């Protein structure tokens, strides 16, 4: 008798709680092998192919392309082992305890993604009864959903089916007293998404409507959402949900401003000699990007000023200085701003940095960066000069301690060797966490970077 195992959306790392289905890679009835990718999802970090830890026949898929699923939601079910007798699956028991563990150890893989492993499945039973056959496609939301925590069903659960699948969406509506029956979903086939609920809550606040809160399970008063009331003319405009990459960037930058007491210093530097050195290197046959040269200067500067390659552990009230440099660099893509990370940048020479920048930039352009490519940075280099601007005050990429910003390099009047001349000038900006160092250290770091830009031979003396 075949055993039907349920594969859930695993933890994709970095605190990500949901993902959007981009493309199914299997159909119901397909035979899948262990660790075969079954679906491509998009998170706030990257596009990821999710492999299934079981081998067998796909019996059901949950969710359509374009739908958002929370971590832990079912993705597919797989019939593992010998096929069940008869044309229908009678009382097939899906057990994630001893039986499932045995099947996982013999036919499943090890850890598939961050935080997910087939060896440790939650103790949970699910029985497919004869009068409720196993679904062969994404199921509609049940007319009456029994809450997992045993609380009484709310009105929107007990009065007919709703086009909402995500338990997070239901909880958000329930906590804020919103009747889901009044909403029209913007998802596939009218599916109600979290963005629809958030939009309805903001609209209710703008229009001054008072929603009736659902009874709280505890005697405490439920907190109401904080919504900034906008003028009527503004509320009628286009609203763009803060989700995906844009939402992740918003959360990251807001946290940085909220937690880090940052300060910025800047200096103009004559980059003429650096540009000449790059031209000479390229003429020798090795095409080196300006970003790679600046990165090599950064790693040398961080070796001299390690205070800036650190982060603050607020709970322990400690500054943690790191002995390796994972260098992030800001990259603008069609999906928004991303910050790929060059691992162990301090151990790479200029050519090695150049090759890794090229690889990560191409992956960013094609949307194939992995969560590992986008996490774990210790210092960030931001070349905003590509946008045609001279200067900026970068926001630190939390929880890092500093970010170096580089403006455009353009011809400007400059006093060179006592004479007024036209030189290639660049503005360098350093935003730093004032908890990890004072202005003297930050100024020393920035001055060293500027000296290397003006006289690349300075860098050679430190190698």
C-alpha positions in Angstrom: 0.0 0.0 0.0 1.4 3.3 -1.0 2.1 5.9 1.7 1.2 9.5 0.9 3.7 12.0 2.3 3.0 15.7 2.5 5.8 18.1 1.5 5.5 21.6 2.9 7.1 24.8 1.9 10.4 24.8 3.9 12.1 27.6 5.7 14.0 29.4 3.0 16.3 31.2 5.5 16.8 34.8 6.8 13.5 34.9 8.6 11.5 34.7 5.3 7.9 33.7 6.1 6.3 33.3 2.7 7.1 32.8 -1.0 5.2 33.2 -4.2 4.8 30.3 -6.6 6.4 31.3 -9.9 6.3 28.1 -11.9 5.4 24.5 -11.2 8.0 22.0 -12.5 5.8 18.9 -12.1 2.2 17.8 -12.8 -0.1 15.6 -10.8 0.7 12.0 -11.8 4.4 12.7 -12.5 7.0 10.5 -11.0 9.6 12.5 -9.0 13.0 11.4 -7.7 14.5 12.3 -4.3 15.7 16.0 -4.3 14.2 16.7 -7.7 13.0 20.4 -8.0 9.2 20.5 -8.1 8.4 24.2 -7.9 10.1 27.5 -8.5 9.3 30.2 -5.9 10.2 33.8 -5.5 11.0 35.2 -2.0 11.9 38.7 -1.0 15.5 37.6 -1.5 15.7 35.5 -4.7 14.2 33.0 -7.0 14.6 29.5 -5.6 13.9 26.0 -7.0 12.5 23.9 -4.2 13.5 20.2 -4.3 11.3 17.5 -2.9 12.8 15.2 -0.3 10.6 12.3 -1.3 10.6 10.0 -4.3 7.3 8.8 -5.7 4.2 9.9 -7.6 2.8 13.4 -7.2 -0.8 13.0 -6.1 -1.7 16.7 -5.4 -0.4 20.2 -5.8 -1.4 23.0 -3.5 -1.5 26.5 -4.9 -1.4 28.1 -8.3 1.2 30.1 -10.0 1.2 33.7 -8.7 -0.1 32.6 -5.3 1.7 33.4 -2.1 2.1 30.6 0.5 3.4 30.9 4.0 6.3 28.7 5.2 4.8 25.4 6.4 1.9 25.4 4.0 1.5 22.2 1.9 3.2 22.2 -1.5 2.6 18.7 -2.8 1.7 15.2 -1.7 3.7 12.2 -2.9 2.7 8.6 -2.9 5.8 6.7 -1.8 6.1 2.9 -2.1 3.8 0.3 -3.8 0.6 1.7 -5.3 -2.6 1.3 -3.4 -5.0 -1.4 -4.5 -8.2 -0.4 -6.2 -9.1 2.7 -8.2 -9.6 5.0 -5.1 -7.3 5.6 -2.2 -9.3 4.3 0.7 -8.4 5.7 4.1 -4.8 6.4 3.1 -3.1 7.5 6.3 -0.4 10.2 6.1 1.7 9.9 9.2 4.6 12.2 10.0 5.7 10.1 12.9 7.4 6.7 12.9 6.1 5.6 9.5 7.0 8.8 7.7 10.4 8.9 9.4 11.1 5.4 8.2 10.1 6.3 4.7 12.1 9.5 4.8 15.2 7.7 5.9 14.9 5.1 3.1 13.5 7.2 0.3 14.0 10.8 1.4 16.9 13.2 1.4 18.6 15.1 4.2 18.3 18.8 4.7 16.9 20.4 1.6 16.9 24.1 2.4 17.7 26.2 5.4 15.7 25.1 8.4 14.2 22.0 6.7 15.1 18.4 7.0 13.2 15.2 6.3 14.5 13.5 9.4 12.5 15.8 11.7 8.9 16.2 10.7 6.2 17.5 13.0 4.1 14.9 14.7 0.8 15.3 12.8 -1.8 13.0 11.3 -3.9 13.5 8.3 -6.4 11.0 7.0 -7.9 11.1 3.6 -11.4 9.5 4.0 -13.3 7.7 1.3 -15.9 10.5 1.1 -13.2 13.1 0.7 -10.8 11.8 -2.0 -7.3 13.2 -2.2 -7.2 16.4 -4.2 -5.5 16.3 -7.6 -5.1 20.1 -7.9 -5.0 23.1 -5.6 -8.0 22.7 -3.3 -10.5 25.5 -2.7 -10.7 26.8 0.8 -13.1 24.7 2.9 -16.5 26.1 3.7 -15.8 25.6 7.4 -12.2 25.7 8.6 -11.5 24.3 12.0 -8.9 26.4 13.7 -5.7 24.5 14.7 -5.7 26.2 18.1 -9.2 24.9 19.0 -10.8 28.4 19.2 -14.4 29.0 18.1 -14.9 29.6 14.4 -15.3 33.2 13.4 -18.1 34.4 11.1 -16.1 34.3 7.9 -15.2 30.7 8.6 -18.7 29.5 9.3 -20.7 31.2 6.6 -19.7 29.6 3.3 -16.4 29.1 1.4 -14.0 32.0 1.0 -11.4 32.6 -1.7 -8.6 32.7 0.9 -6.1 29.9 1.7 -3.3 31.5 3.8 -3.9 31.2 7.5 -1.9 34.4 7.9 -4.5 36.3 5.9 -7.3 34.8 8.0 -5.6 35.7 11.2 -4.8 39.3 10.1 -8.5 39.8 9.2 -9.7 38.2 12.4 -7.5 40.2 14.6 -8.6 43.5 13.0 -12.3 42.6 12.8 -12.4 42.5 9.0 -15.1 40.5 7.3 -13.4 38.7 4.4 -16.8 38.2 2.7 -16.7 41.9 1.8 -13.4 41.7 -0.1 -12.7 40.9 -3.7 -9.4 39.2 -4.0 -6.7 40.3 -6.5 -5.1 36.9 -6.8 -5.7 34.1 -9.3 -9.5 33.2 -9.4 -10.3 36.0 -7.0 -8.0 34.6 -4.2 -7.8 37.0 -1.3 -4.1 37.9 -0.6 -2.6 39.6 2.4 -2.1 42.8 0.4 -5.9 42.9 -0.2 -6.6 42.7 3.6 -3.9 45.4 4.3 -5.4 47.7 1.6 -8.9 47.2 3.1 -7.7 48.1 6.6 -5.9 51.3 5.3 -9.0 52.3 3.3 -11.2 51.8 6.3 -9.0 54.1 8.4 -8.9 56.7 5.7 -12.7 56.7 5.3 -13.3 56.8 9.0 -15.2 53.6 9.1 -15.2 51.6 12.3 -14.9 47.9 12.0 -16.4 45.6 14.6 -13.6 43.6 16.2 -14.1 39.9 16.6 -14.2 38.6 20.2 -10.6 38.2 21.5 -9.7 34.8 22.9 -8.2 36.5 25.9 -9.6 39.3 28.1 -7.0 41.8 26.9 -7.9 44.4 24.3 -6.7 43.6 20.9 -4.3 46.2 19.4 -5.7 48.1 16.4 -3.5 48.6 13.4 -1.5 51.8 13.1 -2.5 53.6 9.9 -1.5 57.0 8.7 -4.6 58.8 7.5 -4.0 60.4 4.1 -5.9 63.2 2.4 -8.8 62.0 0.2 -7.0 63.1 -2.9 -4.0 60.9 -2.0 -6.1 57.9 -0.9 -7.6 57.8 -4.4 -4.2 57.3 -6.0 -2.4 54.1 -6.9 -1.3 52.0 -4.0 1.6 49.6 -4.3 1.9 46.9 -1.6 5.2 46.8 0.2 5.9 43.1 -0.7 8.7 41.0 -2.2 12.0 42.8 -2.7 10.5 46.2 -2.1 9.0 45.1 1.2 12.3 43.4 2.3 14.3 46.6 1.4 11.7 48.7 3.4 12.0 46.5 6.4 15.8 46.4 6.3 16.2 50.2 5.9 13.6 51.0 8.5 15.3 48.8 11.0 18.7 50.3 10.2 17.4 53.9 10.9 15.6 52.7 14.0 18.4 50.9 15.6 21.7 52.3 14.3 22.9 55.8 15.4 24.7 56.5 12.1 26.9 59.4 11.0 28.4 60.2 7.6 31.7 61.8 6.5 32.8 62.4 3.0 35.8 63.6 1.0 36.6 64.5 -2.6 39.5 62.5 -4.2 41.5 62.8 -7.4 40.9 59.5 -9.1 43.1 60.3 -12.2 45.9 57.9 -11.2 43.5 55.1 -10.3 41.8 55.4 -13.7 45.2 55.3 -15.4 46.2 52.2 -13.5 43.0 50.5 -14.6 43.6 51.5 -18.2 47.1 50.0 -18.0 45.8 46.7 -16.4 43.1 46.4 -19.1 45.7 47.0 -21.8 47.7 44.1 -20.4 44.8 41.8 -21.2 42.9 41.6 -17.9 39.7 43.5 -17.9 39.3 44.8 -14.4 36.2 46.7 -13.3 36.3 49.9 -11.2 34.2 48.1 -8.6 36.9 45.4 -8.2 39.6 48.0 -7.7 37.5 49.8 -5.1 36.7 46.5 -3.4 40.5 45.7 -3.1 41.0 49.1 -1.6 38.2 48.5 0.9 39.6 45.2 2.1 43.0 46.8 2.6 41.4 49.6 4.6 39.4 47.2 6.7 42.6 45.4 7.6 43.9 48.7 9.0 40.6 49.7 10.6 38.9 46.5 11.7 36.4 48.4 13.9 34.3 49.0 10.8 34.1 45.3 10.0 31.9 44.5 12.9 28.3 44.5 14.3 26.7 45.3 17.6 25.1 42.5 19.6 22.5 44.6 21.4 21.3 41.9 23.8 24.8 41.2 25.0 25.8 44.9 24.7 28.9 43.9 22.8 30.7 44.9 19.7 31.6 41.8 17.6 34.7 42.4 15.4 34.9 39.9 12.6 38.0 38.2 11.3 36.8 37.8 7.8 35.3 40.3 5.2 32.2 39.3 3.3 31.8 42.3 1.0 28.3 43.2 -0.1 27.8 45.5 -3.1 24.5 47.3 -4.0 23.1 46.2 -7.4 20.0 47.6 -9.0 17.9 45.0 -10.9 14.4 44.8 -12.5 13.2 43.3 -9.2 14.6 46.1 -7.2 17.7 46.7 -5.1 19.7 43.7 -4.0 23.0 43.3 -2.2 25.0 40.2 -3.4 27.9 39.2 -1.1 31.4 38.3 -2.1 32.6 35.7 0.4 36.0 36.0 2.0 36.8 39.2 -0.1 39.9 39.8 2.1 41.5 36.6 0.8 40.9 37.5 -2.9 43.2 39.5 -5.2 41.9 42.0 -7.6 41.3 39.5 -10.4 39.5 37.1 -8.0 37.3 40.0 -6.9 36.6 41.0 -10.5 35.5 37.4 -11.4 33.2 37.1 -8.4 31.6 40.5 -9.1 31.0 39.4 -12.7 29.4 36.2 -11.6 27.1 37.7 -9.0 26.2 40.7 -11.2 25.1 38.3 -14.0 23.1 36.2 -11.4 21.4 39.4 -10.2 20.5 40.4 -13.7 18.9 37.0 -14.5 17.3 36.7 -11.1 19.1 33.5 -10.1 20.8 34.7 -6.9 20.4 32.3 -4.1 19.6 33.3 -0.5 23.2 32.4 0.3 24.4 34.9 -2.2 22.4 37.7 -0.5 23.1 37.1 3.1 26.0 37.3 5.6 27.7 40.5 4.5 30.0 42.4 6.9 30.6 45.6 5.0 28.9 47.1 1.9 30.3 49.0 -1.1 27.7 51.2 -2.9 28.7 52.6 -6.3 25.8 55.0 -6.8 27.9 57.0 -9.3 26.4 54.7 -12.0 23.2 56.7 -11.6 25.0 59.9 -12.5 25.1 61.4 -9.0 28.0 62.9 -7.1 27.2 62.1 -3.5 24.8 60.5 -1.1 24.4 59.6 2.6 24.1 55.8 2.4 21.9 53.9 4.9 23.8 51.1 6.6 22.9 47.6 5.6 21.7 46.3 9.0 23.4 44.8 11.0 26.7 45.9 9.5 28.6 48.8 10.9 29.5 50.8 7.8 29.0 51.4 4.1 31.2 53.2 1.6 29.5 55.2 -1.1 31.2 56.1 -4.4 29.9 58.9 -6.6 30.5 59.4 -10.3 34.0 60.1 -11.5 34.0 63.2 -13.7 36.5 65.9 -14.9 36.7 68.8 -12.5 39.1 71.7 -11.8 41.7 70.5 -9.2 44.9 71.9 -7.8 47.5 69.3 -8.8 51.2 69.9 -7.9 50.5 73.5 -7.2 48.8 74.1 -10.6 45.1 74.3 -11.5 44.3 71.4 -13.7 41.4 69.3 -14.9 41.4 66.0 -13.1 39.1 63.0 -12.6 37.4 63.7 -9.3 35.2 61.4 -7.2 33.3 62.0 -4.0 33.6 59.2 -1.3 31.1 58.9 1.5 31.3 56.7 4.6 28.3 56.1 6.8 29.2 54.4 10.0 27.7 53.1 13.2 28.8 55.6 15.9 28.6 52.9 18.5 31.5 50.9 17.0 33.9 53.8 16.6 34.3 57.5 16.8 35.0 60.0 14.1 38.8 59.6 14.2 38.6 55.9 13.2 36.0 56.6 10.5 38.0 59.6 9.2 41.1 57.5 9.2 39.4 54.8 7.1 38.0 57.2 4.6 41.3 59.1 4.3 43.2 55.9 3.6 40.7 54.9 0.9 41.1 58.4 -0.7 44.9 58.1 -0.6 44.7 54.7 -2.4 42.4 56.2 -5.0 44.7 59.2 -5.5 47.9 57.2 -5.4 47.4 53.5 -6.0 51.0 52.8 -5.1 49.9 53.4 -1.5 48.0 50.1 -1.7 51.1 48.3 -2.9 53.0 49.4 0.1 50.5 47.7 2.4 50.6 44.3 0.6 
